[in-house]
Amino acid sequence: MVKNAGPSSSSPGQAFSSPNNYDGDPSSSSFLSAAKNVTNAVLQMQPKLPNVLAFLVVTLYVLNQTHSLPKPLSRIVSKVLFWPTLPITVSKRIGKWSTNIDETVMMGGAPFGFARMPKRLHAKHGVRGIINMCEEYQGPSSHYKRLGMRHLRLPTADHFVPTVSDLQASPA
């Protein structure tokens, strides 16, 4: 525990430094002093916050991309970072968004409705069905429906293979 530096202190971490510092009465001078200390601490941290957040996002992104996170944490990180890191994903896949596996199967990235990808897949490649295994993005279902494309969603954690039970639980 940090020792109380006194009511005029504004050092971070000293707002509620000891049980004797705050008496439970929000109108007391100890509460007002503690609130002032917390406010000052937050204001001192404010310029550093964007750097800390950027470091955290980049670290989690790299750990997730290198398959270094356990599955439960990877699920959360993938959902939280899907949209903020989308420009990175797109830049890595320019020119190779989809791959023809054979004459009837294509594999590729999320067909974003805002980029008219479902319409292009339908018209240019004759795609009539989508199997979406992306847990963090459900896909543009309304676009599929409008184009008469069938849509099967098998949510799978990013960077993990689906389990047999996941596949068996999927709709037929």
Salt bridges, closest charged atoms under 4 A:
GLU135 OE2 - ARG75 NE 2.80
ASP158 OD2 - HIS159 NE2 3.76
